[in-house]
Amino acid sequence: QVQLVESGGGLVQAGGSLRLSCAASGRTSSIDRMGWFRQAPGKEREFVASIDWSVGTTSYADSVKGRFTITRDNAKNTVYLQLNSLKPEDTAVYYCAARHIATINYSYWGQGTQVTVSS
């Protein structure tokens, strides 16, 4: 089992920045990839960004490319999402997720952290 705890959400004005953190515990040696997803009110959860746990290769949704950056600190078992140039449409609950080695779907999810961007 892997446990994920997010932090760092909050209220920010448009154009501002936030940094989200996701601390992983438990069987972290089984993690292949970590990702961030978000869900806005009335919308489906969508992919935001992901990072390979070992080599650090990243992937981003088109809507956040150039504004958000995902990084990881393996020593701390923590993944970060730096959110810059925030827009009101970035308002959502942001979830951290972990994927097992040799699987496709994300198996573990955090409780989510609210990001609200005011115009």
C-alpha positions as CSV (number, residue, x, y, z in Angstrom):
1,Q,0.0,0.0,0.0
2,V,1.0,3.6,-0.7
3,Q,-0.4,6.6,1.2
4,L,-0.4,10.0,-0.4
5,V,-0.9,13.3,1.4
6,E,-1.2,16.6,-0.5
7,S,-0.6,20.1,0.8
8,G,-0.1,23.6,-0.5
9,G,-3.5,24.5,-1.9
10,G,-5.2,27.8,-1.3
11,L,-6.7,31.0,-2.6
12,V,-4.7,33.1,-5.0
13,Q,-5.3,35.9,-7.5
14,A,-5.1,35.4,-11.2
15,G,-1.5,35.6,-12.3
16,G,-0.2,34.3,-9.0
17,S,1.6,31.1,-8.0
18,L,1.3,28.2,-5.7
19,R,3.3,25.1,-5.0
20,L,1.6,21.8,-4.2
21,S,3.3,19.0,-2.4
22,C,2.5,15.3,-2.3
23,A,4.3,13.1,0.3
24,A,4.2,9.4,-0.3
25,S,4.7,6.7,2.3
26,G,4.4,3.0,2.6
27,R,5.6,0.8,-0.3
28,T,7.1,3.6,-2.2
29,S,9.6,1.2,-3.9
30,S,6.7,-0.1,-6.0
31,I,6.0,3.3,-7.5
32,D,6.6,3.8,-11.2
33,R,5.1,7.1,-11.9
34,M,3.5,10.0,-10.0
35,G,0.8,12.3,-11.3
36,W,-1.4,15.2,-10.6
37,F,-5.0,15.4,-11.6
38,R,-7.7,18.0,-11.0
39,Q,-11.4,18.2,-10.8
40,A,-13.4,21.4,-11.2
41,P,-17.0,21.6,-10.0
42,G,-19.4,19.9,-12.4
43,K,-16.5,18.5,-14.5
44,E,-14.7,15.2,-14.8
45,R,-11.3,14.7,-13.3
46,E,-8.6,15.5,-15.8
47,F,-4.9,14.8,-16.1
48,V,-2.5,17.7,-15.3
49,A,1.0,16.4,-15.2
50,S,3.1,13.3,-14.4
51,I,6.7,12.3,-13.7
52,D,8.6,9.1,-13.9
53,W,9.7,8.2,-10.4
54,S,13.1,6.9,-11.5
55,V,14.4,8.9,-14.4
56,G,12.2,12.0,-14.0
57,T,10.7,12.3,-17.5
58,T,7.6,14.4,-17.4
59,S,4.3,14.8,-19.2
60,Y,1.8,17.7,-19.2
61,A,-1.7,18.5,-20.3
62,D,-1.7,21.1,-23.1
63,S,-3.7,23.5,-20.9
64,V,-0.9,23.8,-18.3
65,K,2.3,23.5,-20.5
66,G,4.6,26.4,-19.8
67,R,2.8,27.3,-16.6
68,F,3.0,24.3,-14.4
69,T,6.1,22.3,-13.5
70,I,6.2,18.8,-11.9
71,T,9.3,17.7,-10.0
72,R,10.2,15.1,-7.5
73,D,12.5,14.6,-4.5
74,N,13.1,10.8,-4.2
75,A,15.0,11.2,-0.9
76,K,11.8,12.8,0.6
77,N,9.4,10.6,-1.4
78,T,7.7,13.8,-2.4
79,V,6.4,15.1,-5.7
80,Y,5.7,18.8,-6.3
81,L,3.6,20.8,-8.7
82,Q,4.6,24.4,-9.2
83,L,1.7,26.4,-10.5
84,N,2.5,29.7,-12.2
85,S,0.5,32.3,-14.1
86,L,-2.7,30.9,-12.6
87,K,-6.0,31.5,-14.3
88,P,-9.5,31.3,-12.8
89,E,-10.1,28.2,-14.9
90,D,-7.3,26.4,-13.0
91,T,-9.7,26.4,-10.0
92,A,-10.2,22.8,-8.9
93,V,-9.4,20.2,-6.3
94,Y,-6.0,18.9,-7.2
95,Y,-5.2,15.2,-6.5
96,C,-1.9,13.4,-6.3
97,A,-1.8,9.8,-7.6
98,A,0.8,7.0,-7.8
99,R,1.1,4.2,-10.3
100,H,2.6,0.8,-9.6
101,I,5.4,-0.6,-11.7
102,A,4.2,-2.4,-14.8
103,T,0.6,-1.1,-14.6
104,I,-1.3,1.4,-16.6
105,N,-3.8,2.9,-14.2
106,Y,-3.0,5.0,-11.1
107,S,-3.7,2.8,-8.1
108,Y,-3.3,5.2,-5.2
109,W,-4.8,8.7,-4.7
110,G,-4.5,11.4,-2.1
111,Q,-7.4,13.2,-0.5
112,G,-7.0,16.3,-2.7
113,T,-6.2,19.9,-2.0
114,Q,-8.3,22.9,-3.1
115,V,-6.9,25.5,-5.5
116,T,-9.0,28.6,-6.0
117,V,-8.0,31.4,-8.4
118,S,-9.8,34.6,-8.2
119,S,-10.2,37.0,-11.2
